[in-house]
Amino acid sequence: MPKEKVTITLDRAKAESARSLLGAGSKSEVGDIALDRLIRTERLRHDVAAYRRVPPRGAEAQLALMDSPDLDDATDWEMLYAEEGD
């Protein structure tokens, strides 16, 4: 995605602290990472809110009551769904 130069006002100490924590090379990179994480978090928050508005019914509700011993397996889900750059 093409990038565009913008001007924003930041607390320098916060920006530097974030840059240091992330190991980012610049404040621009910090801003890009922060926006990516904000977008991902807000999409998840919206999804959770949508699921809460429509409770499961019928067969969906029955799934929650089932024993699920097969879910405890040796699959490394974190590795399978690791995101690049994190």
Protein Blocks (a to p, Z undefined) as FASTA:
>chain_A
ZZddddddddfklmmmmmmmnopabfklmmmmmmmmmmmmmmmmmmmmmmmmmccehjlm
mmmmpccfklmccbdfklmmocehZZ
